[in-house]
Amino acid sequence: MDNHEMVKLQRKVIKEQDAELEILEETVTSTKHIALVINGEMDLQTKLIENLDEGVEETSNKL
């Protein structure tokens, strides 16, 4: 294998790696967005539970 063939092979490998990295980047970005949505939902659920807990405590105190 001469230098020209070696360079050609290296470019091919790099191009394949770039394509795979683009797919990985899309997956990571998608996972990030899902994680942010889950985090927002967890914050909302935490607030709802805290409000429910306060309501139960107020009702218990009235009884």
mmCIF file as Biopython writes it, N, C-alpha, C and O atoms, coordinates in Angstrom:
data_model
#
loop_
_atom_site.group_PDB
_atom_site.id
_atom_site.type_symbol
_atom_site.label_atom_id
_atom_site.label_alt_id
_atom_site.label_comp_id
_atom_site.label_asym_id
_atom_site.label_entity_id
_atom_site.label_seq_id
_atom_site.pdbx_PDB_ins_code
_atom_site.Cartn_x
_atom_site.Cartn_y
_atom_site.Cartn_z
_atom_site.occupancy
_atom_site.B_iso_or_equiv
_atom_site.auth_seq_id
_atom_site.auth_asym_id
_atom_site.pdbx_PDB_model_num
ATOM 1   N N  . MET A ? 1  ? 0.862   -1.183 0.000  1.0 0.0 1  A 1 
ATOM 2   C CA . MET A ? 1  ? 0.000   0.000  0.000  1.0 0.0 1  A 1 
ATOM 3   C C  . MET A ? 1  ? 0.902   1.237  0.000  1.0 0.0 1  A 1 
ATOM 4   O O  . MET A ? 1  ? 1.747   1.404  0.879  1.0 0.0 1  A 1 
ATOM 5   N N  . ASP A ? 2  ? 0.711   2.083  -0.982 1.0 0.0 2  A 1 
ATOM 6   C CA . ASP A ? 2  ? 1.530   3.292  -1.046 1.0 0.0 2  A 1 
ATOM 7   C C  . ASP A ? 2  ? 0.884   4.423  -0.239 1.0 0.0 2  A 1 
ATOM 8   O O  . ASP A ? 2  ? -0.212  4.262  0.296  1.0 0.0 2  A 1 
ATOM 9   N N  . ASN A ? 3  ? 1.562   5.551  -0.158 1.0 0.0 3  A 1 
ATOM 10  C CA . ASN A ? 3  ? 1.086   6.680  0.650  1.0 0.0 3  A 1 
ATOM 11  C C  . ASN A ? 3  ? -0.277  7.189  0.189  1.0 0.0 3  A 1 
ATOM 12  O O  . ASN A ? 3  ? -1.129  7.519  1.014  1.0 0.0 3  A 1 
ATOM 13  N N  . HIS A ? 4  ? -0.482  7.251  -1.110 1.0 0.0 4  A 1 
ATOM 14  C CA . HIS A ? 4  ? -1.755  7.741  -1.650 1.0 0.0 4  A 1 
ATOM 15  C C  . HIS A ? 4  ? -2.916  6.851  -1.201 1.0 0.0 4  A 1 
ATOM 16  O O  . HIS A ? 4  ? -3.970  7.345  -0.799 1.0 0.0 4  A 1 
ATOM 17  N N  . GLU A ? 5  ? -2.712  5.554  -1.275 1.0 0.0 5  A 1 
ATOM 18  C CA . GLU A ? 5  ? -3.756  4.611  -0.848 1.0 0.0 5  A 1 
ATOM 19  C C  . GLU A ? 5  ? -3.997  4.711  0.657  1.0 0.0 5  A 1 
ATOM 20  O O  . GLU A ? 5  ? -5.132  4.618  1.124  1.0 0.0 5  A 1 
ATOM 21  N N  . MET A ? 6  ? -2.924  4.899  1.398  1.0 0.0 6  A 1 
ATOM 22  C CA . MET A ? 6  ? -3.036  5.027  2.858  1.0 0.0 6  A 1 
ATOM 23  C C  . MET A ? 6  ? -3.839  6.272  3.224  1.0 0.0 6  A 1 
ATOM 24  O O  . MET A ? 6  ? -4.714  6.215  4.088  1.0 0.0 6  A 1 
ATOM 25  N N  . VAL A ? 7  ? -3.549  7.385  2.578  1.0 0.0 7  A 1 
ATOM 26  C CA . VAL A ? 7  ? -4.279  8.632  2.835  1.0 0.0 7  A 1 
ATOM 27  C C  . VAL A ? 7  ? -5.745  8.460  2.457  1.0 0.0 7  A 1 
ATOM 28  O O  . VAL A ? 7  ? -6.633  8.914  3.179  1.0 0.0 7  A 1 
ATOM 29  N N  . LYS A ? 8  ? -5.997  7.809  1.332  1.0 0.0 8  A 1 
ATOM 30  C CA . LYS A ? 8  ? -7.369  7.566  0.879  1.0 0.0 8  A 1 
ATOM 31  C C  . LYS A ? 8  ? -8.133  6.718  1.900  1.0 0.0 8  A 1 
ATOM 32  O O  . LYS A ? 8  ? -9.289  7.002  2.212  1.0 0.0 8  A 1 
ATOM 33  N N  . LEU A ? 9  ? -7.479  5.681  2.412  1.0 0.0 9  A 1 
ATOM 34  C CA . LEU A ? 9  ? -8.099  4.817  3.417  1.0 0.0 9  A 1 
ATOM 35  C C  . LEU A ? 9  ? -8.369  5.592  4.708  1.0 0.0 9  A 1 
ATOM 36  O O  . LEU A ? 9  ? -9.434  5.452  5.309  1.0 0.0 9  A 1 
ATOM 37  N N  . GLN A ? 10 ? -7.413  6.400  5.127  1.0 0.0 10 A 1 
ATOM 38  C CA . GLN A ? 10 ? -7.591  7.194  6.346  1.0 0.0 10 A 1 
ATOM 39  C C  . GLN A ? 10 ? -8.758  8.169  6.197  1.0 0.0 10 A 1 
ATOM 40  O O  . GLN A ? 10 ? -9.540  8.348  7.131  1.0 0.0 10 A 1 
ATOM 41  N N  . ARG A ? 11 ? -8.877  8.790  5.040  1.0 0.0 11 A 1 
ATOM 42  C CA . ARG A ? 11 ? -9.988  9.715  4.804  1.0 0.0 11 A 1 
ATOM 43  C C  . ARG A ? 11 ? -11.323 8.984  4.845  1.0 0.0 11 A 1 
ATOM 44  O O  . ARG A ? 11 ? -12.310 9.504  5.365  1.0 0.0 11 A 1 
ATOM 45  N N  . LYS A ? 12 ? -11.346 7.781  4.295  1.0 0.0 12 A 1 
ATOM 46  C CA . LYS A ? 12 ? -12.577 6.980  4.317  1.0 0.0 12 A 1 
ATOM 47  C C  . LYS A ? 12 ? -12.966 6.643  5.756  1.0 0.0 12 A 1 
ATOM 48  O O  . LYS A ? 12 ? -14.129 6.763  6.143  1.0 0.0 12 A 1 
ATOM 49  N N  . VAL A ? 13 ? -11.981 6.222  6.534  1.0 0.0 13 A 1 
ATOM 50  C CA . VAL A ? 13 ? -12.236 5.873  7.938  1.0 0.0 13 A 1 
ATOM 51  C C  . VAL A ? 13 ? -12.726 7.095  8.708  1.0 0.0 13 A 1 
ATOM 52  O O  . VAL A ? 13 ? -13.668 6.997  9.494  1.0 0.0 13 A 1 
ATOM 53  N N  . ILE A ? 14 ? -12.101 8.226  8.490  1.0 0.0 14 A 1 
ATOM 54  C CA . ILE A ? 14 ? -12.505 9.462  9.177  1.0 0.0 14 A 1 
ATOM 55  C C  . ILE A ? 14 ? -13.922 9.856  8.780  1.0 0.0 14 A 1 
ATOM 56  O O  . ILE A ? 14 ? -14.706 10.292 9.622  1.0 0.0 14 A 1 
ATOM 57  N N  . LYS A ? 15 ? -14.249 9.703  7.508  1.0 0.0 15 A 1 
ATOM 58  C CA . LYS A ? 15 ? -15.593 10.032 7.035  1.0 0.0 15 A 1 
ATOM 59  C C  . LYS A ? 15 ? -16.637 9.126  7.702  1.0 0.0 15 A 1 
ATOM 60  O O  . LYS A ? 15 ? -17.705 9.592  8.099  1.0 0.0 15 A 1 
ATOM 61  N N  . GLU A ? 16 ? -16.322 7.836  7.820  1.0 0.0 16 A 1 
ATOM 62  C CA . GLU A ? 16 ? -17.225 6.898  8.494  1.0 0.0 16 A 1 
ATOM 63  C C  . GLU A ? 16 ? -17.376 7.259  9.972  1.0 0.0 16 A 1 
ATOM 64  O O  . GLU A ? 16 ? -18.477 7.215  10.521 1.0 0.0 16 A 1 
ATOM 65  N N  . GLN A ? 17 ? -16.271 7.611  10.603 1.0 0.0 17 A 1 
ATOM 66  C CA . GLN A ? 17 ? -16.323 8.000  12.016 1.0 0.0 17 A 1 
ATOM 67  C C  . GLN A ? 17 ? -17.153 9.266  12.196 1.0 0.0 17 A 1 
ATOM 68  O O  . GLN A ? 17 ? -17.926 9.376  13.148 1.0 0.0 17 A 1 
ATOM 69  N N  . ASP A ? 18 ? -16.993 10.215 11.289 1.0 0.0 18 A 1 
ATOM 70  C CA . ASP A ? 18 ? -17.781 11.449 11.360 1.0 0.0 18 A 1 
ATOM 71  C C  . ASP A ? 18 ? -19.274 11.149 11.261 1.0 0.0 18 A 1 
ATOM 72  O O  . ASP A ? 18 ? -20.077 11.732 11.989 1.0 0.0 18 A 1 
ATOM 73  N N  . ALA A ? 19 ? -19.644 10.241 10.361 1.0 0.0 19 A 1 
ATOM 74  C CA . ALA A ? 19 ? -21.053 9.872  10.207 1.0 0.0 19 A 1 
ATOM 75  C C  . ALA A ? 19 ? -21.582 9.232  11.488 1.0 0.0 19 A 1 
ATOM 76  O O  . ALA A ? 19 ? -22.693 9.535  11.924 1.0 0.0 19 A 1 
ATOM 77  N N  . GLU A ? 20 ? -20.797 8.357  12.084 1.0 0.0 20 A 1 
ATOM 78  C CA . GLU A ? 20 ? -21.207 7.712  13.330 1.0 0.0 20 A 1 
ATOM 79  C C  . GLU A ? 20 ? -21.299 8.723  14.470 1.0 0.0 20 A 1 
ATOM 80  O O  . GLU A ? 20 ? -22.196 8.636  15.309 1.0 0.0 20 A 1 
ATOM 81  N N  . LEU A ? 21 ? -20.381 9.674  14.502 1.0 0.0 21 A 1 
ATOM 82  C CA . LEU A ? 21 ? -20.417 10.709 15.538 1.0 0.0 21 A 1 
ATOM 83  C C  . LEU A ? 21 ? -21.639 11.610 15.386 1.0 0.0 21 A 1 
ATOM 84  O O  . LEU A ? 21 ? -22.199 12.063 16.384 1.0 0.0 21 A 1 
ATOM 85  N N  . GLU A ? 22 ? -22.053 11.870 14.162 1.0 0.0 22 A 1 
ATOM 86  C CA . GLU A ? 22 ? -23.260 12.670 13.945 1.0 0.0 22 A 1 
ATOM 87  C C  . GLU A ? 22 ? -24.486 11.951 14.497 1.0 0.0 22 A 1 
ATOM 88  O O  . GLU A ? 22 ? -25.353 12.574 15.111 1.0 0.0 22 A 1 
ATOM 89  N N  . ILE A ? 23 ? -24.555 10.642 14.278 1.0 0.0 23 A 1 
ATOM 90  C CA . ILE A ? 23 ? -25.667 9.855  14.820 1.0 0.0 23 A 1 
ATOM 91  C C  . ILE A ? 23 ? -25.626 9.887  16.342 1.0 0.0 23 A 1 
ATOM 92  O O  . ILE A ? 23 ? -26.660 10.053 16.990 1.0 0.0 23 A 1 
ATOM 93  N N  . LEU A ? 24 ? -24.443 9.730  16.909 1.0 0.0 24 A 1 
ATOM 94  C CA . LEU A ? 24 ? -24.287 9.777  18.366 1.0 0.0 24 A 1 
ATOM 95  C C  . LEU A ? 24 ? -24.700 11.137 18.904 1.0 0.0 24 A 1 
ATOM 96  O O  . LEU A ? 24 ? -25.366 11.223 19.935 1.0 0.0 24 A 1 
ATOM 97  N N  . GLU A ? 25 ? -24.309 12.198 18.213 1.0 0.0 25 A 1 
ATOM 98  C CA . GLU A ? 25 ? -24.676 13.549 18.643 1.0 0.0 25 A 1 
ATOM 99  C C  . GLU A ? 25 ? -26.197 13.719 18.659 1.0 0.0 25 A 1 
ATOM 100 O O  . GLU A ? 25 ? -26.745 14.299 19.595 1.0 0.0 25 A 1 
ATOM 101 N N  . GLU A ? 26 ? -26.871 13.220 17.639 1.0 0.0 26 A 1 
ATOM 102 C CA . GLU A ? 26 ? -28.330 13.308 17.592 1.0 0.0 26 A 1 
ATOM 103 C C  . GLU A ? 26 ? -28.959 12.558 18.760 1.0 0.0 26 A 1 
ATOM 104 O O  . GLU A ? 26 ? -29.921 13.030 19.365 1.0 0.0 26 A 1 
ATOM 105 N N  . THR A ? 27 ? -28.411 11.391 19.072 1.0 0.0 27 A 1 
ATOM 106 C CA . THR A ? 27 ? -28.930 10.595 20.183 1.0 0.0 27 A 1 
ATOM 107 C C  . THR A ? 27 ? -28.716 11.308 21.512 1.0 0.0 27 A 1 
ATOM 108 O O  . THR A ? 27 ? -29.615 11.343 22.352 1.0 0.0 27 A 1 
ATOM 109 N N  . VAL A ? 28 ? -27.539 11.870 21.701 1.0 0.0 28 A 1 
ATOM 110 C CA . VAL A ? 28 ? -27.233 12.586 22.945 1.0 0.0 28 A 1 
ATOM 111 C C  . VAL A ? 28 ? -28.127 13.817 23.083 1.0 0.0 28 A 1 
ATOM 112 O O  . VAL A ? 28 ? -28.628 14.100 24.171 1.0 0.0 28 A 1 
ATOM 113 N N  . THR A ? 29 ? -28.327 14.543 21.994 1.0 0.0 29 A 1 
ATOM 114 C CA . THR A ? 29 ? -29.188 15.727 22.021 1.0 0.0 29 A 1 
ATOM 115 C C  . THR A ? 29 ? -30.621 15.339 22.354 1.0 0.0 29 A 1 
ATOM 116 O O  . THR A ? 29 ? -31.282 16.009 23.148 1.0 0.0 29 A 1 
ATOM 117 N N  . SER A ? 30 ? -31.094 14.270 21.756 1.0 0.0 30 A 1 
ATOM 118 C CA . SER A ? 30 ? -32.451 13.790 22.035 1.0 0.0 30 A 1 
ATOM 119 C C  . SER A ? 30 ? -32.587 13.378 23.502 1.0 0.0 30 A 1 
ATOM 120 O O  . SER A ? 30 ? -33.579 13.696 24.157 1.0 0.0 30 A 1 
ATOM 121 N N  . THR A ? 31 ? -31.586 12.672 24.002 1.0 0.0 31 A 1 
ATOM 122 C CA . THR A ? 31 ? -31.597 12.246 25.404 1.0 0.0 31 A 1 
ATOM 123 C C  . THR A ? 31 ? -31.590 13.451 26.334 1.0 0.0 31 A 1 
ATOM 124 O O  . THR A ? 31 ? -32.261 13.444 27.366 1.0 0.0 31 A 1 
ATOM 125 N N  . LYS A ? 32 ? -30.842 14.479 25.978 1.0 0.0 32 A 1 
ATOM 126 C CA . LYS A ? 32 ? -30.804 15.705 26.785 1.0 0.0 32 A 1 
ATOM 127 C C  . LYS A ? 32 ? -32.188 16.334 26.856 1.0 0.0 32 A 1 
ATOM 128 O O  . LYS A ? 32 ? -32.644 16.724 27.931 1.0 0.0 32 A 1 
ATOM 129 N N  . HIS A ? 33 ? -32.853 16.432 25.714 1.0 0.0 33 A 1 
ATOM 130 C CA . HIS A ? 33 ? -34.185 17.041 25.696 1.0 0.0 33 A 1 
ATOM 131 C C  . HIS A ? 33 ? -35.176 16.225 26.538 1.0 0.0 33 A 1 
ATOM 132 O O  . HIS A ? 33 ? -35.998 16.788 27.262 1.0 0.0 33 A 1 
ATOM 133 N N  . ILE A ? 34 ? -35.090 14.912 26.435 1.0 0.0 34 A 1 
ATOM 134 C CA . ILE A ? 34 ? -35.957 14.051 27.239 1.0 0.0 34 A 1 
ATOM 135 C C  . ILE A ? 34 ? -35.670 14.263 28.723 1.0 0.0 34 A 1 
ATOM 136 O O  . ILE A ? 34 ? -36.597 14.358 29.528 1.0 0.0 34 A 1 
ATOM 137 N N  . ALA A ? 35 ? -34.397 14.336 29.083 1.0 0.0 35 A 1 
ATOM 138 C CA . ALA A ? 35 ? -34.019 14.545 30.484 1.0 0.0 35 A 1 
ATOM 139 C C  . ALA A ? 35 ? -34.535 15.883 30.999 1.0 0.0 35 A 1 
ATOM 140 O O  . ALA A ? 35 ? -34.975 15.975 32.145 1.0 0.0 35 A 1 
ATOM 141 N N  . LEU A ? 36 ? -34.487 16.921 30.165 1.0 0.0 36 A 1 
ATOM 142 C CA . LEU A ? 36 ? -34.992 18.235 30.582 1.0 0.0 36 A 1 
ATOM 143 C C  . LEU A ? 36 ? -36.500 18.203 30.798 1.0 0.0 36 A 1 
ATOM 144 O O  . LEU A ? 36 ? -37.008 18.813 31.738 1.0 0.0 36 A 1 
ATOM 145 N N  . VAL A ? 37 ? -37.213 17.495 29.934 1.0 0.0 37 A 1 
ATOM 146 C CA . VAL A ? 37 ? -38.665 17.367 30.098 1.0 0.0 37 A 1 
ATOM 147 C C  . VAL A ? 37 ? -38.986 16.598 31.379 1.0 0.0 37 A 1 
ATOM 148 O O  . VAL A ? 37 ? -39.876 16.985 32.135 1.0 0.0 37 A 1 
ATOM 149 N N  . ILE A ? 38 ? -38.260 15.515 31.614 1.0 0.0 38 A 1 
ATOM 150 C CA . ILE A ? 38 ? -38.469 14.731 32.835 1.0 0.0 38 A 1 
ATOM 151 C C  . ILE A ? 38 ? -38.178 15.584 34.061 1.0 0.0 38 A 1 
ATOM 152 O O  . ILE A ? 38 ? -38.921 15.530 35.042 1.0 0.0 38 A 1 
ATOM 153 N N  . ASN A ? 39 ? -37.114 16.367 34.019 1.0 0.0 39 A 1 
ATOM 154 C CA . ASN A ? 39 ? -36.766 17.242 35.138 1.0 0.0 39 A 1 
ATOM 155 C C  . ASN A ? 39 ? -37.882 18.244 35.415 1.0 0.0 39 A 1 
ATOM 156 O O  . ASN A ? 39 ? -38.247 18.472 36.568 1.0 0.0 39 A 1 
ATOM 157 N N  . GLY A ? 40 ? -38.419 18.838 34.356 1.0 0.0 40 A 1 
ATOM 158 C CA . GLY A ? 40 ? -39.525 19.781 34.529 1.0 0.0 40 A 1 
ATOM 159 C C  . GLY A ? 40 ? -40.742 19.109 35.139 1.0 0.0 40 A 1 
ATOM 160 O O  . GLY A ? 40 ? -41.397 19.674 36.015 1.0 0.0 40 A 1 
ATOM 161 N N  . GLU A ? 41 ? -41.042 17.912 34.679 1.0 0.0 41 A 1 
ATOM 162 C CA . GLU A ? 41 ? -42.182 17.166 35.225 1.0 0.0 41 A 1 
ATOM 163 C C  . GLU A ? 41 ? -41.943 16.811 36.689 1.0 0.0 41 A 1 
ATOM 164 O O  . GLU A ? 41 ? -42.864 16.876 37.504 1.0 0.0 41 A 1 
ATOM 165 N N  . MET A ? 42 ? -40.715 16.437 37.024 1.0 0.0 42 A 1 
ATOM 166 C CA . MET A ? 42 ? -40.395 16.115 38.419 1.0 0.0 42 A 1 
ATOM 167 C C  . MET A ? 42 ? -40.561 17.344 39.309 1.0 0.0 42 A 1 
ATOM 168 O O  . MET A ? 42 ? -41.078 17.236 40.421 1.0 0.0 42 A 1 
ATOM 169 N N  . ASP A ? 43 ? -40.131 18.501 38.835 1.0 0.0 43 A 1 
ATOM 170 C CA . ASP A ? 43 ? -40.311 19.737 39.601 1.0 0.0 43 A 1 
ATOM 171 C C  . ASP A ? 43 ? -41.794 20.007 39.839 1.0 0.0 43 A 1 
ATOM 172 O O  . ASP A ? 43 ? -42.200 20.348 40.950 1.0 0.0 43 A 1 
ATOM 173 N N  . LEU A ? 44 ? -42.596 19.852 38.790 1.0 0.0 44 A 1 
ATOM 174 C CA . LEU A ? 44 ? -44.035 20.075 38.913 1.0 0.0 44 A 1 
ATOM 175 C C  . LEU A ? 44 ? -44.654 19.092 39.900 1.0 0.0 44 A 1 
ATOM 176 O O  . LEU A ? 44 ? -45.440 19.487 40.761 1.0 0.0 44 A 1 
ATOM 177 N N  . GLN A ? 45 ? -44.306 17.823 39.781 1.0 0.0 45 A 1 
ATOM 178 C CA . GLN A ? 45 ? -44.864 16.810 40.678 1.0 0.0 45 A 1 
ATOM 179 C C  . GLN A ? 45 ? -44.442 17.063 42.127 1.0 0.0 45 A 1 
ATOM 180 O O  . GLN A ? 45 ? -45.227 16.846 43.050 1.0 0.0 45 A 1 
ATOM 181 N N  . THR A ? 46 ? -43.210 17.517 42.324 1.0 0.0 46 A 1 
ATOM 182 C CA . THR A ? 46 ? -42.736 17.831 43.675 1.0 0.0 46 A 1 
ATOM 183 C C  . THR A ? 46 ? -43.572 18.952 44.284 1.0 0.0 46 A 1 
ATOM 184 O O  . THR A ? 46 ? -43.965 18.876 45.448 1.0 0.0 46 A 1 
ATOM 185 N N  . LYS A ? 47 ? -43.842 19.993 43.498 1.0 0.0 47 A 1 
ATOM 186 C CA . LYS A ? 47 ? -44.667 21.101 43.991 1.0 0.0 47 A 1 
ATOM 187 C C  . LYS A ? 47 ? -46.081 20.630 44.308 1.0 0.0 47 A 1 
ATOM 188 O O  . LYS A ? 47 ? -46.657 21.029 45.320 1.0 0.0 47 A 1 
ATOM 189 N N  . LEU A ? 48 ? -46.639 19.788 43.451 1.0 0.0 48 A 1 
ATOM 190 C CA . LEU A ? 48 ? -47.987 19.274 43.701 1.0 0.0 48 A 1 
ATOM 191 C C  . LEU A ? 48 ? -48.037 18.447 44.983 1.0 0.0 48 A 1 
ATOM 192 O O  . LEU A ? 48 ? -48.983 18.559 45.764 1.0 0.0 48 A 1 
ATOM 193 N N  . ILE A ? 49 ? -47.025 17.624 45.195 1.0 0.0 49 A 1 
ATOM 194 C CA . ILE A ? 49 ? -46.976 16.806 46.413 1.0 0.0 49 A 1 
ATOM 195 C C  . ILE A ? 49 ? -46.814 17.688 47.643 1.0 0.0 49 A 1 
ATOM 196 O O  . ILE A ? 49 ? -47.437 17.437 48.675 1.0 0.0 49 A 1 
ATOM 197 N N  . GLU A ? 50 ? -45.980 18.721 47.540 1.0 0.0 50 A 1 
ATOM 198 C CA . GLU A ? 50 ? -45.811 19.642 48.666 1.0 0.0 50 A 1 
ATOM 199 C C  . GLU A ? 50 ? -47.127 20.343 48.989 1.0 0.0 50 A 1 
ATOM 200 O O  . GLU A ? 50 ? -47.481 20.489 50.159 1.0 0.0 50 A 1 
ATOM 201 N N  . ASN A ? 51 ? -47.852 20.777 47.961 1.0 0.0 51 A 1 
ATOM 202 C CA . ASN A ? 51 ? -49.151 21.420 48.184 1.0 0.0 51 A 1 
ATOM 203 C C  . ASN A ? 51 ? -50.142 20.447 48.809 1.0 0.0 51 A 1 
ATOM 204 O O  . ASN A ? 51 ? -50.896 20.819 49.708 1.0 0.0 51 A 1 
ATOM 205 N N  . LEU A ? 52 ? -50.143 19.217 48.342 1.0 0.0 52 A 1 
ATOM 206 C CA . LEU A ? 52 ? -51.025 18.200 48.910 1.0 0.0 52 A 1 
ATOM 207 C C  . LEU A ? 52 ? -50.676 17.956 50.369 1.0 0.0 52 A 1 
ATOM 208 O O  . LEU A ? 52 ? -51.565 17.847 51.214 1.0 0.0 52 A 1 
ATOM 209 N N  . ASP A ? 53 ? -49.393 17.871 50.665 1.0 0.0 53 A 1 
ATOM 210 C CA . ASP A ? 53 ? -48.944 17.651 52.039 1.0 0.0 53 A 1 
ATOM 211 C C  . ASP A ? 53 ? -49.395 18.793 52.946 1.0 0.0 53 A 1 
ATOM 212 O O  . ASP A ? 53 ? -49.846 18.563 54.069 1.0 0.0 53 A 1 
ATOM 213 N N  . GLU A ? 54 ? -49.271 20.028 52.451 1.0 0.0 54 A 1 
ATOM 214 C CA . GLU A ? 54 ? -49.724 21.182 53.234 1.0 0.0 54 A 1 
ATOM 215 C C  . GLU A ? 54 ? -51.233 21.117 53.468 1.0 0.0 54 A 1 
ATOM 216 O O  . GLU A ? 54 ? -51.712 21.410 54.564 1.0 0.0 54 A 1 
ATOM 217 N N  . GLY A ? 55 ? -51.972 20.735 52.437 1.0 0.0 55 A 1 
ATOM 218 C CA . GLY A ? 55 ? -53.425 20.619 52.576 1.0 0.0 55 A 1 
ATOM 219 C C  . GLY A ? 55 ? -53.819 19.551 53.576 1.0 0.0 55 A 1 
ATOM 220 O O  . GLY A ? 55 ? -54.738 19.750 54.371 1.0 0.0 55 A 1 
ATOM 221 N N  . VAL A ? 56 ? -53.138 18.430 53.545 1.0 0.0 56 A 1 
ATOM 222 C CA . VAL A ? 56 ? -53.419 17.344 54.490 1.0 0.0 56 A 1 
ATOM 223 C C  . VAL A ? 56 ? -53.083 17.793 55.905 1.0 0.0 56 A 1 
ATOM 224 O O  . VAL A ? 56 ? -53.821 17.495 56.845 1.0 0.0 56 A 1 
ATOM 225 N N  . GLU A ? 57 ? -51.980 18.504 56.061 1.0 0.0 57 A 1 
ATOM 226 C CA . GLU A ? 57 ? -51.583 18.983 57.389 1.0 0.0 57 A 1 
ATOM 227 C C  . GLU A ? 57 ? -52.607 19.983 57.932 1.0 0.0 57 A 1 
ATOM 228 O O  . GLU A ? 57 ? -52.967 19.929 59.108 1.0 0.0 57 A 1 
ATOM 229 N N  . GLU A ? 58 ? -53.074 20.892 57.079 1.0 0.0 58 A 1 
ATOM 230 C CA . GLU A ? 58 ? -54.089 21.861 57.504 1.0 0.0 58 A 1 
ATOM 231 C C  . GLU A ? 58 ? -55.379 21.161 57.913 1.0 0.0 58 A 1 
ATOM 232 O O  . GLU A ? 58 ? -55.998 21.515 58.916 1.0 0.0 58 A 1 
ATOM 233 N N  . THR A ? 59 ? -55.770 20.178 57.137 1.0 0.0 59 A 1 
ATOM 234 C CA . THR A ? 59 ? -56.992 19.432 57.454 1.0 0.0 59 A 1 
ATOM 235 C C  . THR A ? 59 ? -56.829 18.659 58.751 1.0 0.0 59 A 1 
ATOM 236 O O  . THR A ? 59 ? -57.751 18.609 59.565 1.0 0.0 59 A 1 
ATOM 237 N N  . SER A ? 60 ? -55.670 18.058 58.949 1.0 0.0 60 A 1 
ATOM 238 C CA . SER A ? 60 ? -55.411 17.315 60.185 1.0 0.0 60 A 1 
ATOM 239 C C  . SER A ? 60 ? -55.457 18.238 61.391 1.0 0.0 60 A 1 
ATOM 240 O O  . SER A ? 60 ? -55.977 17.862 62.442 1.0 0.0 60 A 1 
ATOM 241 N N  . ASN A ? 61 ? -54.921 19.437 61.251 1.0 0.0 61 A 1 
ATOM 242 C CA . ASN A ? 61 ? -54.932 20.391 62.358 1.0 0.0 61 A 1 
ATOM 243 C C  . ASN A ? 61 ? -56.351 20.835 62.695 1.0 0.0 61 A 1 
ATOM 244 O O  . ASN A ? 61 ? -56.659 21.092 63.859 1.0 0.0 61 A 1 
ATOM 245 N N  . LYS A ? 62 ? -57.216 20.926 61.688 1.0 0.0 62 A 1 
ATOM 246 C CA . LYS A ? 62 ? -58.606 21.321 61.924 1.0 0.0 62 A 1 
ATOM 247 C C  . LYS A ? 62 ? -59.388 20.226 62.635 1.0 0.0 62 A 1 
ATOM 248 O O  . LYS A ? 62 ? -60.331 20.502 63.376 1.0 0.0 62 A 1 
ATOM 249 N N  . LEU A ? 63 ? -58.989 18.988 62.403 1.0 0.0 63 A 1 
ATOM 250 C CA . LEU A ? 63 ? -59.680 17.877 63.050 1.0 0.0 63 A 1 
ATOM 251 C C  . LEU A ? 63 ? -59.221 17.776 64.477 1.0 0.0 63 A 1 
ATOM 252 O O  . LEU A ? 63 ? -59.679 16.901 65.212 1.0 0.0 63 A 1 
#
